[in-house]
Each structure stands twice: as C-alpha cells, then as structure tokens.
Amino acid sequence: MSYLNAAIRGFVVQSISPRSEKGFTLVELMVVIAIIAIFATIALPNYQETIERNRLKSAIQEVKGALQLARSTALKQSADIIFAPTAGANGAWSYSYGITTSATGKHPQVSLSGTDSVTFNGRRGTTGEASAVTYTLSTSNFSSTISVSPAGTISATDP
C-alpha cells in the first residue's frame, strides 16, 4: 500500500510542477505593448504642455533677471538706467539696459508684448512711473505678466 501511495504522490507532484520553458508568449508580449501604448497616448499631450510651460517660465526668468540687473546697476552706478524691450519679427524680441548692454531673447516660441521702457532711478531704484509697467509673455496656450511697480519692485505671475 505504501508503494501505491508513493507512486500517486510522485504522479501528483509531477503534474503540478512548474513549466520548464522560459520566456514570454506572444499574447503576453502583445498585452504589454498595448498597455504601454495606452499610457503613452495619455502622457504625450501632458508632456508637450509641460515643455511649453517650461519654455515660458524660462523666458519669464530671463526678462525678470534683466529687469533686476538693470535696477541693481542703476543703484550701483548711481545713474538712471533704462530697460527697453523691443519686439521683432517672427516672435523674436530683445531688450537693452544701460549704455551698451543688450540681449536677445532665446525663446522663439515665446512672444513679448508691452514695449514701454522703464527708467530706474540711480538713487532710489524707483521707476518714476505713475503706474506699474506691465510686460506680457505668451505662448500658444499659456501667458504670464511681469509688472514693475513705481517703487521698482518686479513681480511675475505663474503661467
């Protein structure tokens, strides 16, 4: 009887043992590819919006930094410094401050509107304007404004 039990046990153990083949089946591979395709379809538009928003944020930081540099240069040199942005063709824009300093925006997908110049007073760092001067930077889906108050403080809104 024990021989029969051992034979049955051996048969049962053999029948539930794991497969000896290794690798993926074609069905498993196709399911994984389908899942990856679904996730990519969902993520791609969000990724493009993130890239566009980051381009706008970079342009905002560039213009805001140039305004802050113009104000600090005015205070450092005790001389009035003018910040003057200019809009060019095909969305190109540039700005200048001081006597010889100028820069070109390296953001062709970002447009700059508001070409009023700001003069920073060399003794106080104020602008002498009656109201805030506002610049608007925009892309096809997002926009943000940079404001320079009469007191000379510079602020920007998030896109």
KOLMARKOL-16552 format. One record per residue: x, y, z negated of N, C-alpha, C in turn; residue in three letters. Coordinates in steps of 0.1 Angstrom, whole numbers, padded with zeros to 4 digits, m for minus. Each point is the difference from the previous one (the first is absolute). Layout:
   n.u   n.v   n.w  ca.u  ca.v  ca.w   c.u   c.v   c.w residuo
     X     Y     Z     X     Y     Z     X     Y     Z     Ala
...
//
This chain:
   n.u   n.v   n.w  ca.u  ca.v  ca.w   c.u   c.v   c.w residuo
  0008 m0012  0000 m0008  0012  0000  0008  0013  0000     Met
  0011 m0001 m0007  0009  0012 m0001  0006  0003  0014     Ser
  0003 m0011  0007  0006  0001  0014 m0010  0008  0009     Tyr
 m0013 m0003 m0001 m0010  0006  0007 m0002  0015 m0003     Leu
  0001  0003 m0013 m0001  0014 m0005  0012  0008  0005     Asn
  0011 m0006  0000  0012  0007  0005 m0001  0002  0015     Ala
 m0005 m0009  0007 m0002  0001  0015 m0010  0011  0003     Ala
 m0011  0001 m0008 m0010  0010  0002  0006  0014 m0004     Ile
  0007  0000 m0010  0006  0013 m0005  0010  0005  0011     Arg
  0008 m0009  0005  0009  0004  0010 m0007  0005  0013     Gly
 m0011 m0006  0003 m0008  0004  0012 m0006  0014 m0002     Phe
 m0005  0002 m0012 m0006  0013 m0003  0011  0011  0000     Val
  0011 m0003 m0006  0010  0010 m0001  0005  0003  0014     Val
  0001 m0010  0009  0005  0003  0013 m0011  0008  0008     Gln
 m0012 m0002 m0002 m0011  0007  0007 m0001  0015 m0003     Ser
  0004  0004 m0013 m0002  0014 m0003  0014  0007 m0001     Ile
  0010 m0006  0005  0013  0006  0000  0000  0011  0011     Ser
  0008  0011 m0002  0000  0011  0009  0006 m0004  0014     Pro
 m0004  0008  0010  0004 m0002  0014  0015  0002  0001     Arg
  0006 m0008  0008  0015  0002  0002  0003  0009  0011     Ser
 m0010  0005  0008  0003  0010  0010  0002  0014 m0006     Glu
  0009  0008  0007  0002  0013 m0005 m0003  0010  0011     Lys
 m0004  0013 m0004 m0003  0010  0010 m0014  0004 m0001     Gly
 m0004  0009  0010 m0014  0005  0001 m0007 m0006  0012     Phe
 m0013 m0001 m0002 m0008 m0004  0011 m0003  0012  0009     Thr
 m0005 m0002  0012 m0003  0011  0009 m0012  0008 m0006     Leu
 m0009 m0006 m0006 m0012  0006 m0006  0005  0010 m0012     Val
  0008 m0005 m0008  0005  0008 m0011  0008  0012  0005     Glu
  0008 m0001  0010  0007  0011  0006 m0009  0010  0006     Leu
 m0011 m0004  0007 m0009  0009  0006 m0008  0008 m0010     Met
 m0003 m0007 m0011 m0007  0007 m0011  0008  0011 m0006     Val
  0013 m0003 m0002  0009  0010 m0006  0002  0012  0010     Val
  0001 m0003  0013  0001  0011  0010 m0012  0008  0000     Ile
 m0012 m0006 m0001 m0012  0008  0000 m0001  0009 m0012     Ala
  0004 m0005 m0012  0000  0008 m0012  0009  0012  0001     Ile
  0012 m0002  0006  0010  0011  0002 m0006  0010  0010     Ile
 m0006 m0004  0010 m0006  0009  0010 m0011  0008 m0007     Ala
 m0008 m0005 m0008 m0011  0007 m0007  0007  0011 m0009     Ile
  0009 m0004 m0008  0007  0010 m0009  0007  0011  0008     Phe
  0006 m0003  0011  0007  0010  0009 m0010  0010  0006     Ala
 m0012 m0005  0004 m0010  0008  0005 m0006  0010 m0010     Thr
 m0001 m0004 m0012 m0004  0008 m0011  0010  0011 m0004     Ile
  0013 m0005  0000  0011  0009 m0006  0005  0010  0010     Ala
 m0001 m0003  0013  0007  0009  0010 m0006  0014  0001     Leu
 m0013  0003  0000 m0005  0013 m0001  0004  0008 m0012     Pro
  0000 m0007 m0012  0005  0007 m0012  0014  0003  0001     Asn
  0008 m0008  0006  0015  0003  0001  0002  0012  0009     Tyr
 m0007  0001  0011  0001  0011  0009 m0004  0013 m0007     Gln
 m0010  0000 m0008 m0004  0012 m0008  0010  0004 m0010     Glu
  0006 m0010 m0006  0011  0002 m0010  0012  0007  0006     Thr
  0004 m0005  0012  0011  0006  0007 m0003  0015  0004     Ile
 m0012  0003  0005 m0004  0013  0003  0000  0009 m0012     Glu
 m0006 m0005 m0011  0000  0008 m0013  0014  0003 m0005     Arg
  0009 m0010  0002  0014  0002 m0005  0007  0011  0009     Asn
 m0003  0000  0013  0006  0010  0009 m0004  0014 m0004     Arg
 m0013  0001 m0004 m0005  0013 m0004  0006  0004 m0013     Leu
  0001 m0009 m0010  0006  0003 m0013  0015  0004  0002     Lys
  0007 m0006  0009  0014  0004  0003  0001  0014  0006     Ser
 m0009  0003  0009  0000  0014  0005 m0004  0010 m0011     Ala
 m0009 m0003 m0008 m0004  0009 m0011  0012  0002 m0009     Ile
  0007 m0010 m0004  0012  0001 m0008  0011  0009  0006     Gln
  0001 m0001  0014  0010  0008  0007 m0004  0014 m0001     Glu
 m0012  0004  0003 m0004  0014  0000  0000  0005 m0014     Val
 m0005 m0007 m0009  0000  0004 m0014  0014  0003 m0005     Lys
  0009 m0009  0003  0014  0001 m0004  0006  0013  0007     Gly
 m0003  0002  0012  0005  0012  0007 m0005  0013 m0007     Ala
 m0013  0000 m0004 m0005  0012 m0007  0007  0002 m0013     Leu
  0002 m0011 m0007  0007  0001 m0013  0014  0004  0001     Gln
  0007 m0004  0011  0013  0004  0003  0001  0015  0003     Leu
 m0010  0005  0008 m0001  0014  0004 m0002  0008 m0013     Ala
 m0009 m0004 m0009 m0002  0008 m0012  0012  0000 m0009     Arg
  0007 m0012 m0002  0012  0000 m0008  0011  0008  0006     Ser
  0001  0000  0013  0011  0007  0007 m0003  0015 m0002     Thr
 m0012  0005  0000 m0004  0014 m0002  0005  0004 m0014     Ala
 m0003 m0009 m0010  0004  0003 m0014  0015  0000 m0002     Leu
  0006 m0010  0006  0015 m0001 m0001  0007  0012  0006     Lys
 m0004  0004  0012  0007  0011  0007 m0006  0014 m0003     Gln
 m0010  0000 m0008 m0007  0013 m0004 m0004  0008  0013     Ser
 m0005 m0007  0010 m0004  0006  0012 m0013 m0007  0005     Ala
 m0008  0008  0007 m0012 m0005  0005  0003 m0011  0011     Asp
 m0007 m0011 m0001  0002 m0011  0010 m0014 m0002  0006     Ile
  0000 m0001  0013 m0012 m0003  0008 m0001 m0014  0004     Ile
 m0011 m0007 m0003 m0002 m0013  0006 m0010  0001  0011     Phe
  0003 m0004  0012 m0008  0002  0012 m0001 m0012  0008     Ala
 m0012 m0007 m0001 m0002 m0012  0008 m0005  0004  0014     Pro
  0004 m0008  0010 m0005  0002  0013 m0005 m0013  0006     Thr
 m0011  0001  0007 m0006 m0012  0006  0005 m0001  0015     Ala
  0005 m0011  0004  0004 m0001  0014 m0009 m0009  0008     Gly
  0005 m0003  0012 m0008 m0008  0009  0000 m0015 m0004     Ala
 m0011 m0007  0003 m0001 m0015 m0002  0001 m0003 m0015     Asn
 m0005  0008 m0009  0001 m0003 m0014  0013  0003 m0007     Gly
  0010  0005  0007  0013  0003 m0006 m0002  0013 m0008     Ala
  0008  0001 m0011 m0001  0012 m0008  0014  0001 m0006     Trp
  0003  0013 m0004  0012  0003 m0007 m0002  0011 m0010     Ser
  0010  0002 m0008 m0001  0011 m0010  0014  0006 m0002     Tyr
  0000  0012 m0005  0013  0007 m0002 m0002  0007 m0013     Ser
  0012  0002 m0007  0000  0008 m0012  0014  0006 m0001     Tyr
  0001  0012 m0006  0012  0007 m0001  0004  0005  0014     Gly
  0013  0003  0001  0005  0006  0012  0003 m0010  0011     Ile
  0007 m0011 m0003  0005 m0009  0010 m0006 m0014 m0001     Thr
 m0007 m0003 m0011 m0005 m0014 m0002 m0013 m0003  0007     Thr
  0000 m0010  0008 m0012 m0005  0006  0000 m0015  0001     Ser
 m0012 m0006  0001 m0001 m0014  0001 m0012 m0004  0009     Ala
  0001 m0011  0005 m0011 m0005  0009 m0006 m0012 m0007     Thr
 m0013  0000 m0001 m0007 m0012 m0006  0002 m0012  0009     Gly
  0004 m0011 m0007  0003 m0013  0007 m0012 m0009 m0001     Lys
 m0012  0006  0001 m0012 m0008 m0001 m0009  0003  0012     His
  0002 m0006  0011 m0008  0003  0012 m0015 m0004 m0001     Pro
 m0003 m0009 m0009 m0014 m0004 m0002 m0008  0010 m0010     Gln
  0007  0009 m0006 m0006  0009 m0010  0000  0014  0006     Val
 m0012  0007  0000  0000  0013  0005 m0001  0010 m0012     Ser
  0005  0012  0002  0000  0010 m0010 m0008  0012  0005     Leu
 m0010  0004 m0008 m0007  0012  0004  0001  0010 m0012     Ser
 m0001  0013  0003  0002  0010 m0009  0014  0006  0002     Gly
  0002  0010  0007  0013  0005  0004  0003  0013 m0007     Thr
 m0007  0003 m0011  0003  0012 m0008  0013 m0001 m0007     Asp
  0008  0010  0001  0013 m0001 m0007 m0002  0004 m0014     Ser
  0009 m0004 m0009  0000  0003 m0014  0014  0006 m0003     Val
 m0001  0012 m0007  0012  0006 m0004  0002 m0001 m0015     Thr
  0010 m0007 m0005  0003 m0002 m0014  0008  0012 m0005     Phe
 m0004  0006 m0011  0007  0011 m0006  0012 m0005 m0007     Asn
  0011  0007  0003  0013 m0004 m0006  0002  0002 m0015     Gly
 m0009  0008 m0006  0002  0003 m0014 m0010 m0009 m0008     Arg
 m0011 m0003  0005 m0010 m0007 m0008 m0004 m0014  0006     Arg
  0003 m0002  0013 m0004 m0012  0006 m0015  0000  0004     Gly
 m0007  0011 m0001 m0014  0001  0004 m0001  0003  0015     Thr
 m0012 m0001  0005 m0002  0002  0014 m0004  0014  0004     Thr
 m0007  0007 m0009 m0005  0013  0003 m0013  0000  0009     Gly
 m0005 m0012  0002 m0012 m0001  0008 m0012  0002 m0009     Glu
 m0011  0005  0006 m0012  0002 m0008 m0007 m0014 m0004     Ala
  0001 m0009  0009 m0006 m0013 m0003  0010 m0011  0004     Ser
 m0003 m0013 m0003  0009 m0011  0003  0001 m0002  0016     Ala
  0012 m0003  0004  0002 m0004  0014 m0001 m0015  0001     Val
 m0007 m0004  0010 m0003 m0015  0001  0005 m0005  0013     Thr
  0006 m0012  0000  0004 m0007  0012 m0007 m0013 m0001     Tyr
 m0005 m0005  0012 m0006 m0012  0001  0008 m0010  0009     Thr
  0003 m0011 m0005  0007 m0011  0007 m0010 m0011  0002     Leu
 m0001 m0005  0013 m0010 m0010  0002  0005 m0010  0011     Ser
 m0006 m0012 m0001  0002 m0011  0009 m0014 m0002  0006     Thr
 m0002 m0011  0008 m0013 m0003  0006 m0010 m0004 m0011     Ser
  0003 m0005 m0011 m0009 m0005 m0010  0001  0008 m0013     Asn
  0011  0006 m0003  0002  0006 m0014  0005  0014  0002     Phe
 m0003  0008 m0011  0006  0014  0000  0002  0004 m0014     Ser
  0009  0009 m0002  0004  0005 m0013  0004  0015  0001     Ser
 m0002  0007 m0011  0004  0014  0000  0011  0003 m0010     Thr
  0008  0010  0004  0011  0005 m0009 m0004  0015 m0002     Ile
 m0001  0003 m0013 m0003  0014 m0003  0012  0007 m0008     Ser
  0002  0012  0004  0010  0008 m0007 m0008  0012 m0007     Val
  0000  0000 m0013 m0008  0010 m0007  0008  0013  0000     Ser
 m0007  0011 m0003  0007  0013 m0002  0011  0000 m0010     Pro
 m0001 m0009 m0010  0010 m0001 m0010  0012 m0008  0005     Ala
 m0001 m0006  0012  0011 m0007  0005  0000 m0015 m0003     Gly
 m0010 m0005 m0006 m0001 m0015 m0003 m0005 m0007  0013     Thr
  0005 m0011  0002 m0002 m0008  0012 m0008 m0013 m0004     Ile
 m0011 m0003  0006 m0007 m0012 m0003 m0005 m0006  0013     Ser
 m0002 m0013 m0001 m0005 m0008  0012 m0011 m0010 m0005     Ala
 m0009 m0002  0009 m0010 m0010 m0003  0004 m0014  0006     Thr
 m0005 m0010 m0006  0003 m0014  0005 m0009 m0003  0012     Asp
  0006 m0007  0010 m0008 m0003  0012 m0010 m0011 m0003     Pro
//
